[in-house]
Amino acid sequence: MEYRFSERMKNLRGNSIREIFKLVESPEVISFAGGMPASECLPLDAYRTYTDELLSGENALSLLQYGATEGYRPLREAVAKHVGGMGIKASAENVLIVSGAQQGIDLCYKLFLNEGDVLLVEDPTYLAALHIAKTYRARAIGVRSEADGIDIVDLEEKIRTHRPKLLYLVPNFSNPTGKTLSEEKRRAIAKMTAEYGVIVLEDDPYRALRYSGRHLPAIKHFDQSENVVYLTSFSKTISPAMRVGAMIASRTLIAKLTVGKQATDVHTATLSQAVAMRFLREGELERRVEASLPVYRFKRDAMLKAMRRYFPKEAEFAEPEGGLFIWCKVPMPARELFLQAISQGVAFVCGSDFFADGKGEQYIRLNFSNESVDRIEQGIRILGDLLKR
């Protein structure tokens, strides 16, 4: 049979990271490709305890029934209190629980982007944000990046030229570069986008994973016009498999986003929401994050040390203050390096997947969180040998 696919899907390729996962299923492969939290930091004991207690309580059956699309109210209240501690004013009515932050990106695009509409992104940016834009047949245009995040001058020029509806940013330890947007630029972005009528989608899954420096206020903290949508997730701090995240926005936007979610999955799994609520209410999330930071810092430092030792001097990289990634410019085409590396059992993600225009052929993204220190050194040594050839 000849399948007649929709225009939005027929030429769409799969997410390259998800495709790489198929290549690295073997435990023999040293994978720097994913963005998974360290397995040893996953809170299995607390998760089991909370699940058992919730399913043994008097409201257990309600956790197995349909729930409100907006989310489990005790979790929405806990999230509002949690972001309040970060300087974001919110009540439960400003919170929509989503099935992972990636659904939040999809819902925001669904709400604002028609075919041909312009979306601005920092170049490079999270590849799924580009992938989702393609499904809505929107035009993603990259804005130059500097050491402290997106170039404000280029941003205003691109806003004036392209009249975008939406700006997508990862302000803390950006995926893929690990950069952190300066406080000055956060304030300027909130002011500039309000003046030009641009919605900001602030995707902030890595904020808690800071290993040096100080926490900075969110762009949402400076929002005076209700044009900033703040998006967070428990995937990096509790468990990716939970698929629980949260959007914080004006009540008007939350109402429209809720309608979009109703048509997608009705609601996020209530039991997972209840578990996330317990982590927040009982302070377990903060305790677990605090315990995980030395693990991640040690792995980051181990990868940087190995890169300094084994990579040629032409390779360029910086030390991120947090997050899960190291961004590196290498002296050869990344895809050529990937093919050689995977044949020797090492995987990473090529940089071109993160650019709106597909450039960045000499960049690679390396994840340090989900391999042991010994395997990190082994994998980096293999990459270094290939680069030196």
KOLMAR-837306 format. One record per residue (C-alpha): residue in one letter; chain; x, y, z. Coordinates in nm, 2 decimals. Layout:
<recs>
{res: a; chain: A; east: X; north: Y; up: Z};
...
</recs>
This chain:
<recs>
{res: m; chain: A; east: 0.00; north: 0.00; up: 0.00};
{res: e; chain: A; east: 0.12; north: 0.35; up: -0.07};
{res: y; chain: A; east: 0.08; north: 0.56; up: 0.24};
{res: r; chain: A; east: -0.03; north: 0.92; up: 0.20};
{res: f; chain: A; east: 0.15; north: 1.10; up: 0.49};
{res: s; chain: A; east: 0.06; north: 1.45; up: 0.60};
{res: e; chain: A; east: 0.27; north: 1.73; up: 0.47};
{res: r; chain: A; east: 0.40; north: 1.80; up: 0.82};
{res: m; chain: A; east: 0.53; north: 1.44; up: 0.86};
{res: k; chain: A; east: 0.63; north: 1.30; up: 0.53};
{res: n; chain: A; east: 0.97; north: 1.47; up: 0.51};
{res: l; chain: A; east: 1.04; north: 1.48; up: 0.88};
{res: r; chain: A; east: 1.34; north: 1.29; up: 1.00};
{res: g; chain: A; east: 1.37; north: 1.13; up: 1.35};
{res: n; chain: A; east: 1.54; north: 1.30; up: 1.64};
{res: s; chain: A; east: 1.91; north: 1.22; up: 1.60};
{res: i; chain: A; east: 1.97; north: 1.15; up: 1.97};
{res: r; chain: A; east: 1.68; north: 0.90; up: 1.98};
{res: e; chain: A; east: 1.83; north: 0.73; up: 1.67};
{res: i; chain: A; east: 2.17; north: 0.72; up: 1.84};
{res: f; chain: A; east: 2.01; north: 0.54; up: 2.14};
{res: k; chain: A; east: 1.95; north: 0.25; up: 1.90};
{res: l; chain: A; east: 2.32; north: 0.23; up: 1.83};
{res: v; chain: A; east: 2.43; north: 0.24; up: 2.20};
{res: e; chain: A; east: 2.20; north: -0.03; up: 2.34};
{res: s; chain: A; east: 2.50; north: -0.25; up: 2.39};
{res: p; chain: A; east: 2.66; north: -0.20; up: 2.73};
{res: e; chain: A; east: 3.00; north: -0.22; up: 2.55};
{res: v; chain: A; east: 2.94; north: 0.12; up: 2.39};
{res: i; chain: A; east: 3.07; north: 0.42; up: 2.59};
{res: s; chain: A; east: 2.79; north: 0.67; up: 2.54};
{res: f; chain: A; east: 2.84; north: 1.05; up: 2.57};
{res: a; chain: A; east: 2.53; north: 1.09; up: 2.36};
{res: g; chain: A; east: 2.23; north: 1.12; up: 2.59};
{res: g; chain: A; east: 2.13; north: 1.37; up: 2.85};
{res: m; chain: A; east: 2.04; north: 1.11; up: 3.12};
{res: p; chain: A; east: 2.10; north: 1.18; up: 3.49};
{res: a; chain: A; east: 2.35; north: 0.95; up: 3.67};
{res: s; chain: A; east: 2.19; north: 0.62; up: 3.74};
{res: e; chain: A; east: 2.35; north: 0.62; up: 4.09};
{res: c; chain: A; east: 2.17; north: 0.94; up: 4.17};
{res: l; chain: A; east: 1.82; north: 0.81; up: 4.08};
{res: p; chain: A; east: 1.62; north: 0.81; up: 4.41};
{res: l; chain: A; east: 1.49; north: 0.45; up: 4.39};
{res: d; chain: A; east: 1.44; north: 0.41; up: 4.76};
{res: a; chain: A; east: 1.24; north: 0.73; up: 4.81};
{res: y; chain: A; east: 1.04; north: 0.67; up: 4.49};
{res: r; chain: A; east: 0.94; north: 0.32; up: 4.62};
{res: t; chain: A; east: 0.85; north: 0.45; up: 4.96};
{res: y; chain: A; east: 0.63; north: 0.73; up: 4.83};
{res: t; chain: A; east: 0.46; north: 0.50; up: 4.58};
{res: d; chain: A; east: 0.39; north: 0.24; up: 4.84};
{res: e; chain: A; east: 0.25; north: 0.50; up: 5.08};
{res: l; chain: A; east: 0.04; north: 0.67; up: 4.82};
{res: l; chain: A; east: -0.11; north: 0.34; up: 4.70};
{res: s; chain: A; east: -0.18; north: 0.23; up: 5.06};
{res: g; chain: A; east: -0.36; north: 0.56; up: 5.16};
{res: e; chain: A; east: -0.72; north: 0.64; up: 5.16};
{res: n; chain: A; east: -0.70; north: 0.83; up: 4.83};
{res: a; chain: A; east: -0.52; north: 0.55; up: 4.65};
{res: l; chain: A; east: -0.80; north: 0.47; up: 4.40};
{res: s; chain: A; east: -0.83; north: 0.84; up: 4.30};
{res: l; chain: A; east: -0.47; north: 0.82; up: 4.19};
{res: l; chain: A; east: -0.56; north: 0.55; up: 3.94};
{res: q; chain: A; east: -0.85; north: 0.74; up: 3.79};
{res: y; chain: A; east: -0.87; north: 1.03; up: 3.54};
{res: g; chain: A; east: -0.76; north: 1.36; up: 3.67};
{res: a; chain: A; east: -0.78; north: 1.73; up: 3.59};
{res: t; chain: A; east: -0.59; north: 1.83; up: 3.27};
{res: e; chain: A; east: -0.43; north: 2.12; up: 3.46};
{res: g; chain: A; east: -0.27; north: 1.86; up: 3.69};
{res: y; chain: A; east: -0.29; north: 1.72; up: 4.04};
{res: r; chain: A; east: -0.37; north: 2.02; up: 4.25};
{res: p; chain: A; east: -0.14; north: 1.94; up: 4.55};
{res: l; chain: A; east: 0.15; north: 1.92; up: 4.30};
{res: r; chain: A; east: 0.05; north: 2.25; up: 4.13};
{res: e; chain: A; east: 0.05; north: 2.42; up: 4.47};
{res: a; chain: A; east: 0.39; north: 2.26; up: 4.56};
{res: v; chain: A; east: 0.53; north: 2.38; up: 4.22};
{res: a; chain: A; east: 0.40; north: 2.73; up: 4.28};
{res: k; chain: A; east: 0.57; north: 2.74; up: 4.62};
{res: h; chain: A; east: 0.89; north: 2.59; up: 4.47};
{res: v; chain: A; east: 0.93; north: 2.85; up: 4.20};
{res: g; chain: A; east: 0.83; north: 3.12; up: 4.45};
{res: g; chain: A; east: 1.16; north: 3.04; up: 4.62};
{res: m; chain: A; east: 1.33; north: 3.12; up: 4.29};
{res: g; chain: A; east: 1.17; north: 3.46; up: 4.27};
{res: i; chain: A; east: 0.88; north: 3.37; up: 4.04};
{res: k; chain: A; east: 0.54; north: 3.48; up: 4.16};
{res: a; chain: A; east: 0.28; north: 3.21; up: 4.10};
{res: s; chain: A; east: -0.02; north: 3.04; up: 4.24};
{res: a; chain: A; east: -0.16; north: 2.70; up: 4.15};
{res: e; chain: A; east: -0.38; north: 2.87; up: 3.88};
{res: n; chain: A; east: -0.05; north: 2.97; up: 3.71};
{res: v; chain: A; east: 0.07; north: 2.61; up: 3.68};
{res: l; chain: A; east: 0.00; north: 2.35; up: 3.42};
{res: i; chain: A; east: 0.15; north: 2.00; up: 3.48};
{res: v; chain: A; east: 0.29; north: 1.85; up: 3.16};
{res: s; chain: A; east: 0.42; north: 1.51; up: 3.06};
{res: g; chain: A; east: 0.79; north: 1.62; up: 3.06};
{res: a; chain: A; east: 0.92; north: 1.96; up: 2.96};
{res: q; chain: A; east: 0.93; north: 1.85; up: 2.60};
{res: q; chain: A; east: 0.55; north: 1.83; up: 2.60};
{res: g; chain: A; east: 0.56; north: 2.19; up: 2.73};
{res: i; chain: A; east: 0.76; north: 2.30; up: 2.42};
{res: d; chain: A; east: 0.51; north: 2.12; up: 2.19};
{res: l; chain: A; east: 0.21; north: 2.28; up: 2.36};
{res: c; chain: A; east: 0.36; north: 2.63; up: 2.34};
{res: y; chain: A; east: 0.45; north: 2.59; up: 1.98};
{res: k; chain: A; east: 0.10; north: 2.45; up: 1.91};
{res: l; chain: A; east: -0.05; north: 2.75; up: 2.08};
{res: f; chain: A; east: 0.14; north: 3.02; up: 1.89};
{res: l; chain: A; east: 0.30; north: 2.89; up: 1.57};
{res: n; chain: A; east: 0.12; north: 2.87; up: 1.24};
{res: e; chain: A; east: 0.28; north: 2.73; up: 0.93};
{res: g; chain: A; east: 0.55; north: 2.97; up: 0.82};
{res: d; chain: A; east: 0.57; north: 3.16; up: 1.15};
{res: v; chain: A; east: 0.91; north: 3.26; up: 1.28};
{res: l; chain: A; east: 1.06; north: 3.12; up: 1.59};
{res: l; chain: A; east: 1.39; north: 3.26; up: 1.72};
{res: v; chain: A; east: 1.64; north: 3.03; up: 1.90};
{res: e; chain: A; east: 1.99; north: 3.08; up: 2.03};
{res: d; chain: A; east: 2.24; north: 2.92; up: 1.79};
{res: p; chain: A; east: 2.30; north: 2.64; up: 1.88};
{res: t; chain: A; east: 2.00; north: 2.52; up: 2.08};
{res: y; chain: A; east: 1.82; north: 2.21; up: 2.21};
{res: l; chain: A; east: 1.77; north: 2.00; up: 1.90};
{res: a; chain: A; east: 1.42; north: 1.88; up: 2.01};
{res: a; chain: A; east: 1.31; north: 2.24; up: 2.01};
{res: l; chain: A; east: 1.41; north: 2.26; up: 1.64};
{res: h; chain: A; east: 1.25; north: 1.92; up: 1.57};
{res: i; chain: A; east: 0.92; north: 2.01; up: 1.72};
{res: a; chain: A; east: 0.92; north: 2.34; up: 1.52};
{res: k; chain: A; east: 0.95; north: 2.14; up: 1.20};
{res: t; chain: A; east: 0.63; north: 1.94; up: 1.29};
{res: y; chain: A; east: 0.44; north: 2.27; up: 1.30};
{res: r; chain: A; east: 0.61; north: 2.38; up: 0.98};
{res: a; chain: A; east: 0.74; north: 2.69; up: 1.15};
{res: r; chain: A; east: 1.07; north: 2.87; up: 1.06};
{res: a; chain: A; east: 1.34; north: 2.85; up: 1.32};
{res: i; chain: A; east: 1.60; north: 3.12; up: 1.29};
{res: g; chain: A; east: 1.92; north: 3.12; up: 1.49};
{res: v; chain: A; east: 2.05; north: 3.42; up: 1.69};
{res: r; chain: A; east: 2.43; north: 3.45; up: 1.75};
{res: s; chain: A; east: 2.56; north: 3.33; up: 2.09};
{res: e; chain: A; east: 2.83; north: 3.48; up: 2.31};
{res: a; chain: A; east: 3.01; north: 3.35; up: 2.61};
{res: d; chain: A; east: 2.73; north: 3.47; up: 2.84};
{res: g; chain: A; east: 2.45; north: 3.35; up: 2.62};
{res: i; chain: A; east: 2.25; north: 3.49; up: 2.33};
{res: d; chain: A; east: 2.37; north: 3.81; up: 2.16};
{res: i; chain: A; east: 2.12; north: 4.08; up: 2.26};
{res: v; chain: A; east: 2.21; north: 4.31; up: 1.97};
{res: d; chain: A; east: 2.16; north: 4.03; up: 1.72};
{res: l; chain: A; east: 1.84; north: 3.93; up: 1.89};
{res: e; chain: A; east: 1.69; north: 4.28; up: 1.85};
{res: e; chain: A; east: 1.80; north: 4.29; up: 1.49};
{res: k; chain: A; east: 1.64; north: 3.95; up: 1.42};
{res: i; chain: A; east: 1.32; north: 4.06; up: 1.60};
{res: r; chain: A; east: 1.29; north: 4.37; up: 1.39};
{res: t; chain: A; east: 1.37; north: 4.18; up: 1.07};
{res: h; chain: A; east: 1.16; north: 3.87; up: 1.11};
{res: r; chain: A; east: 0.88; north: 3.97; up: 1.35};
{res: p; chain: A; east: 0.89; north: 3.64; up: 1.54};
{res: k; chain: A; east: 0.60; north: 3.52; up: 1.76};
{res: l; chain: A; east: 0.82; north: 3.32; up: 1.99};
{res: l; chain: A; east: 1.18; north: 3.31; up: 2.14};
{res: y; chain: A; east: 1.30; north: 2.98; up: 2.28};
{res: l; chain: A; east: 1.59; north: 2.98; up: 2.53};
{res: v; chain: A; east: 1.76; north: 2.75; up: 2.78};
{res: p; chain: A; east: 1.91; north: 3.01; up: 3.02};
{res: n; chain: A; east: 2.10; north: 2.78; up: 3.26};
{res: f; chain: A; east: 2.38; north: 2.55; up: 3.13};
{res: s; chain: A; east: 2.23; north: 2.55; up: 2.79};
{res: n; chain: A; east: 2.19; north: 2.23; up: 2.60};
{res: p; chain: A; east: 2.42; north: 2.18; up: 2.41};
{res: t; chain: A; east: 2.68; north: 2.45; up: 2.50};
{res: g; chain: A; east: 2.66; north: 2.45; up: 2.88};
{res: k; chain: A; east: 2.65; north: 2.83; up: 2.87};
{res: t; chain: A; east: 2.47; north: 3.04; up: 3.13};
{res: l; chain: A; east: 2.28; north: 3.35; up: 3.03};
{res: s; chain: A; east: 2.40; north: 3.65; up: 3.23};
{res: e; chain: A; east: 2.16; north: 3.83; up: 3.47};
{res: e; chain: A; east: 2.19; north: 4.15; up: 3.27};
{res: k; chain: A; east: 2.08; north: 3.98; up: 2.96};
{res: r; chain: A; east: 1.79; north: 3.81; up: 3.13};
{res: r; chain: A; east: 1.66; north: 4.15; up: 3.24};
{res: a; chain: A; east: 1.71; north: 4.29; up: 2.89};
{res: i; chain: A; east: 1.53; north: 4.00; up: 2.72};
{res: a; chain: A; east: 1.23; north: 4.04; up: 2.94};
{res: k; chain: A; east: 1.21; north: 4.41; up: 2.86};
{res: m; chain: A; east: 1.29; north: 4.38; up: 2.49};
{res: t; chain: A; east: 1.04; north: 4.10; up: 2.42};
{res: a; chain: A; east: 0.76; north: 4.28; up: 2.61};
{res: e; chain: A; east: 0.82; north: 4.59; up: 2.40};
{res: y; chain: A; east: 0.81; north: 4.39; up: 2.07};
{res: g; chain: A; east: 0.52; north: 4.16; up: 2.17};
{res: v; chain: A; east: 0.73; north: 3.84; up: 2.16};
{res: i; chain: A; east: 0.65; north: 3.54; up: 2.37};
{res: v; chain: A; east: 0.95; north: 3.39; up: 2.56};
{res: l; chain: A; east: 0.96; north: 3.02; up: 2.63};
{res: e; chain: A; east: 1.22; north: 2.98; up: 2.91};
{res: d; chain: A; east: 1.31; north: 2.61; up: 2.92};
{res: d; chain: A; east: 1.50; north: 2.55; up: 3.25};
{res: p; chain: A; east: 1.55; north: 2.18; up: 3.33};
{res: y; chain: A; east: 1.91; north: 2.21; up: 3.45};
{res: r; chain: A; east: 1.89; north: 2.50; up: 3.70};
{res: a; chain: A; east: 1.94; north: 2.29; up: 4.01};
{res: l; chain: A; east: 2.25; north: 2.12; up: 3.87};
{res: r; chain: A; east: 2.49; north: 2.41; up: 3.95};
{res: y; chain: A; east: 2.85; north: 2.31; up: 4.05};
{res: s; chain: A; east: 3.00; north: 2.66; up: 4.08};
{res: g; chain: A; east: 2.90; north: 3.02; up: 4.08};
{res: r; chain: A; east: 2.56; north: 3.15; up: 4.21};
{res: h; chain: A; east: 2.20; north: 3.09; up: 4.10};
{res: l; chain: A; east: 2.06; north: 3.36; up: 3.88};
{res: p; chain: A; east: 1.70; north: 3.48; up: 3.87};
{res: a; chain: A; east: 1.49; north: 3.34; up: 3.59};
{res: i; chain: A; east: 1.39; north: 3.56; up: 3.30};
{res: k; chain: A; east: 1.04; north: 3.50; up: 3.43};
{res: h; chain: A; east: 1.14; north: 3.69; up: 3.75};
{res: f; chain: A; east: 1.17; north: 4.01; up: 3.54};
{res: d; chain: A; east: 0.85; north: 3.95; up: 3.35};
{res: q; chain: A; east: 0.62; north: 4.26; up: 3.37};
{res: s; chain: A; east: 0.40; north: 4.19; up: 3.07};
{res: e; chain: A; east: 0.31; north: 3.82; up: 3.12};
{res: n; chain: A; east: 0.48; north: 3.73; up: 2.80};
{res: v; chain: A; east: 0.73; north: 3.48; up: 2.95};
{res: v; chain: A; east: 0.64; north: 3.11; up: 2.99};
{res: y; chain: A; east: 0.86; north: 2.93; up: 3.24};
{res: l; chain: A; east: 0.91; north: 2.56; up: 3.18};
{res: t; chain: A; east: 1.08; north: 2.32; up: 3.42};
{res: s; chain: A; east: 1.10; north: 1.94; up: 3.47};
{res: f; chain: A; east: 1.18; north: 1.67; up: 3.72};
{res: s; chain: A; east: 1.35; north: 1.45; up: 3.46};
{res: k; chain: A; east: 1.70; north: 1.56; up: 3.56};
{res: t; chain: A; east: 1.64; north: 1.57; up: 3.94};
{res: i; chain: A; east: 1.40; north: 1.28; up: 4.02};
{res: s; chain: A; east: 1.36; north: 1.06; up: 3.72};
{res: p; chain: A; east: 1.32; north: 1.10; up: 3.34};
{res: a; chain: A; east: 1.08; north: 0.81; up: 3.33};
{res: m; chain: A; east: 0.83; north: 1.00; up: 3.55};
{res: r; chain: A; east: 0.75; north: 1.23; up: 3.25};
{res: v; chain: A; east: 0.65; north: 1.51; up: 3.48};
{res: g; chain: A; east: 0.72; north: 1.88; up: 3.42};
{res: a; chain: A; east: 0.55; north: 2.21; up: 3.48};
{res: m; chain: A; east: 0.47; north: 2.53; up: 3.29};
{res: i; chain: A; east: 0.42; north: 2.86; up: 3.48};
{res: a; chain: A; east: 0.25; north: 3.14; up: 3.29};
{res: s; chain: A; east: -0.04; north: 3.39; up: 3.31};
{res: r; chain: A; east: -0.39; north: 3.24; up: 3.38};
{res: t; chain: A; east: -0.49; north: 3.33; up: 3.03};
{res: l; chain: A; east: -0.21; north: 3.13; up: 2.87};
{res: i; chain: A; east: -0.25; north: 2.84; up: 3.12};
{res: a; chain: A; east: -0.61; north: 2.81; up: 3.01};
{res: k; chain: A; east: -0.53; north: 2.80; up: 2.64};
{res: l; chain: A; east: -0.24; north: 2.56; up: 2.70};
{res: t; chain: A; east: -0.47; north: 2.33; up: 2.90};
{res: v; chain: A; east: -0.71; north: 2.31; up: 2.60};
{res: g; chain: A; east: -0.41; north: 2.21; up: 2.38};
{res: k; chain: A; east: -0.31; north: 1.94; up: 2.63};
{res: q; chain: A; east: -0.66; north: 1.80; up: 2.65};
{res: a; chain: A; east: -0.64; north: 1.72; up: 2.28};
{res: t; chain: A; east: -0.30; north: 1.55; up: 2.33};
{res: d; chain: A; east: -0.30; north: 1.32; up: 2.64};
{res: v; chain: A; east: -0.59; north: 1.44; up: 2.86};
{res: h; chain: A; east: -0.36; north: 1.47; up: 3.17};
{res: t; chain: A; east: -0.02; north: 1.36; up: 3.30};
{res: a; chain: A; east: -0.02; north: 1.03; up: 3.50};
{res: t; chain: A; east: -0.16; north: 1.12; up: 3.84};
{res: l; chain: A; east: 0.05; north: 0.87; up: 4.04};
{res: s; chain: A; east: 0.37; north: 1.02; up: 3.90};
{res: q; chain: A; east: 0.24; north: 1.37; up: 3.98};
{res: a; chain: A; east: 0.16; north: 1.26; up: 4.34};
{res: v; chain: A; east: 0.51; north: 1.11; up: 4.38};
{res: a; chain: A; east: 0.66; north: 1.44; up: 4.25};
{res: m; chain: A; east: 0.45; north: 1.63; up: 4.50};
{res: r; chain: A; east: 0.58; north: 1.42; up: 4.79};
{res: f; chain: A; east: 0.94; north: 1.49; up: 4.68};
{res: l; chain: A; east: 0.87; north: 1.87; up: 4.69};
{res: r; chain: A; east: 0.66; north: 1.88; up: 5.00};
{res: e; chain: A; east: 0.89; north: 1.68; up: 5.22};
{res: g; chain: A; east: 1.21; north: 1.85; up: 5.10};
{res: e; chain: A; east: 1.34; north: 1.53; up: 4.95};
{res: l; chain: A; east: 1.40; north: 1.69; up: 4.61};
{res: e; chain: A; east: 1.64; north: 1.94; up: 4.76};
{res: r; chain: A; east: 1.82; north: 1.68; up: 4.96};
{res: r; chain: A; east: 1.86; north: 1.45; up: 4.66};
{res: v; chain: A; east: 1.99; north: 1.73; up: 4.44};
{res: e; chain: A; east: 2.24; north: 1.84; up: 4.71};
{res: a; chain: A; east: 2.37; north: 1.48; up: 4.73};
{res: s; chain: A; east: 2.40; north: 1.44; up: 4.35};
{res: l; chain: A; east: 2.60; north: 1.76; up: 4.29};
{res: p; chain: A; east: 2.94; north: 1.62; up: 4.41};
{res: v; chain: A; east: 2.88; north: 1.32; up: 4.18};
{res: y; chain: A; east: 2.82; north: 1.53; up: 3.87};
{res: r; chain: A; east: 3.10; north: 1.78; up: 3.95};
{res: f; chain: A; east: 3.34; north: 1.49; up: 3.99};
{res: k; chain: A; east: 3.24; north: 1.34; up: 3.65};
{res: r; chain: A; east: 3.25; north: 1.68; up: 3.48};
{res: d; chain: A; east: 3.60; north: 1.74; up: 3.61};
{res: a; chain: A; east: 3.71; north: 1.39; up: 3.51};
{res: m; chain: A; east: 3.59; north: 1.46; up: 3.15};
{res: l; chain: A; east: 3.76; north: 1.80; up: 3.14};
{res: k; chain: A; east: 4.08; north: 1.66; up: 3.28};
{res: a; chain: A; east: 4.08; north: 1.38; up: 3.02};
{res: m; chain: A; east: 4.01; north: 1.62; up: 2.73};
{res: r; chain: A; east: 4.30; north: 1.84; up: 2.84};
{res: r; chain: A; east: 4.52; north: 1.53; up: 2.85};
{res: y; chain: A; east: 4.41; north: 1.35; up: 2.53};
{res: f; chain: A; east: 4.26; north: 1.60; up: 2.29};
{res: p; chain: A; east: 4.49; north: 1.80; up: 2.05};
{res: k; chain: A; east: 4.55; north: 2.16; up: 2.13};
{res: e; chain: A; east: 4.33; north: 2.26; up: 1.83};
{res: a; chain: A; east: 4.02; north: 2.13; up: 2.02};
{res: e; chain: A; east: 3.83; north: 2.42; up: 2.19};
{res: f; chain: A; east: 3.61; north: 2.37; up: 2.49};
{res: a; chain: A; east: 3.51; north: 2.56; up: 2.81};
{res: e; chain: A; east: 3.42; north: 2.45; up: 3.16};
{res: p; chain: A; east: 3.04; north: 2.47; up: 3.23};
{res: e; chain: A; east: 2.93; north: 2.59; up: 3.57};
{res: g; chain: A; east: 2.66; north: 2.32; up: 3.57};
{res: g; chain: A; east: 2.44; north: 2.10; up: 3.36};
{res: l; chain: A; east: 2.53; north: 1.78; up: 3.19};
{res: f; chain: A; east: 2.72; north: 1.87; up: 2.88};
{res: i; chain: A; east: 3.06; north: 1.99; up: 2.74};
{res: w; chain: A; east: 3.06; north: 2.15; up: 2.40};
{res: c; chain: A; east: 3.37; north: 2.11; up: 2.19};
{res: k; chain: A; east: 3.50; north: 2.24; up: 1.86};
{res: v; chain: A; east: 3.71; north: 1.97; up: 1.69};
{res: p; chain: A; east: 3.96; north: 2.00; up: 1.41};
{res: m; chain: A; east: 3.77; north: 1.77; up: 1.17};
{res: p; chain: A; east: 3.41; north: 1.72; up: 1.05};
{res: a; chain: A; east: 3.21; north: 1.58; up: 1.34};
{res: r; chain: A; east: 3.02; north: 1.32; up: 1.14};
{res: e; chain: A; east: 3.34; north: 1.18; up: 1.01};
{res: l; chain: A; east: 3.47; north: 1.16; up: 1.37};
{res: f; chain: A; east: 3.14; north: 1.00; up: 1.48};
{res: l; chain: A; east: 3.16; north: 0.72; up: 1.22};
{res: q; chain: A; east: 3.52; north: 0.64; up: 1.33};
{res: a; chain: A; east: 3.43; north: 0.67; up: 1.70};
{res: i; chain: A; east: 3.12; north: 0.45; up: 1.69};
{res: s; chain: A; east: 3.32; north: 0.18; up: 1.52};
{res: q; chain: A; east: 3.55; north: 0.18; up: 1.83};
{res: g; chain: A; east: 3.25; north: 0.18; up: 2.07};
{res: v; chain: A; east: 3.22; north: 0.55; up: 2.16};
{res: a; chain: A; east: 2.91; north: 0.77; up: 2.08};
{res: f; chain: A; east: 2.84; north: 1.14; up: 2.10};
{res: v; chain: A; east: 2.61; north: 1.39; up: 1.92};
{res: c; chain: A; east: 2.72; north: 1.59; up: 1.62};
{res: g; chain: A; east: 2.69; north: 1.97; up: 1.66};
{res: s; chain: A; east: 2.51; north: 2.04; up: 1.34};
{res: d; chain: A; east: 2.19; north: 1.89; up: 1.49};
{res: f; chain: A; east: 2.17; north: 2.18; up: 1.72};
{res: f; chain: A; east: 2.19; north: 2.47; up: 1.47};
{res: a; chain: A; east: 1.88; north: 2.61; up: 1.31};
{res: d; chain: A; east: 2.06; north: 2.62; up: 0.97};
{res: g; chain: A; east: 2.23; north: 2.29; up: 1.01};
{res: k; chain: A; east: 2.58; north: 2.44; up: 1.04};
{res: g; chain: A; east: 2.83; north: 2.36; up: 1.31};
{res: e; chain: A; east: 2.99; north: 2.07; up: 1.14};
{res: q; chain: A; east: 3.30; north: 2.09; up: 1.36};
{res: y; chain: A; east: 3.12; north: 2.08; up: 1.69};
{res: i; chain: A; east: 3.04; north: 1.78; up: 1.92};
{res: r; chain: A; east: 2.83; north: 1.76; up: 2.24};
{res: l; chain: A; east: 2.96; north: 1.53; up: 2.51};
{res: n; chain: A; east: 2.75; north: 1.42; up: 2.81};
{res: f; chain: A; east: 2.94; north: 1.33; up: 3.12};
{res: s; chain: A; east: 2.67; north: 1.23; up: 3.36};
{res: n; chain: A; east: 2.58; north: 0.87; up: 3.29};
{res: e; chain: A; east: 2.92; north: 0.70; up: 3.25};
{res: s; chain: A; east: 3.17; north: 0.60; up: 3.52};
{res: v; chain: A; east: 3.49; north: 0.80; up: 3.55};
{res: d; chain: A; east: 3.70; north: 0.51; up: 3.42};
{res: r; chain: A; east: 3.48; north: 0.48; up: 3.11};
{res: i; chain: A; east: 3.48; north: 0.86; up: 3.06};
{res: e; chain: A; east: 3.86; north: 0.85; up: 3.05};
{res: q; chain: A; east: 3.86; north: 0.55; up: 2.82};
{res: g; chain: A; east: 3.62; north: 0.71; up: 2.58};
{res: i; chain: A; east: 3.79; north: 1.05; up: 2.57};
{res: r; chain: A; east: 4.12; north: 0.88; up: 2.51};
{res: i; chain: A; east: 3.97; north: 0.70; up: 2.21};
{res: l; chain: A; east: 3.83; north: 1.03; up: 2.07};
{res: g; chain: A; east: 4.16; north: 1.20; up: 2.14};
{res: d; chain: A; east: 4.35; north: 0.94; up: 1.94};
{res: l; chain: A; east: 4.12; north: 0.97; up: 1.65};
{res: l; chain: A; east: 4.15; north: 1.35; up: 1.65};
{res: k; chain: A; east: 4.52; north: 1.34; up: 1.66};
{res: r; chain: A; east: 4.53; north: 1.12; up: 1.36};
</recs>
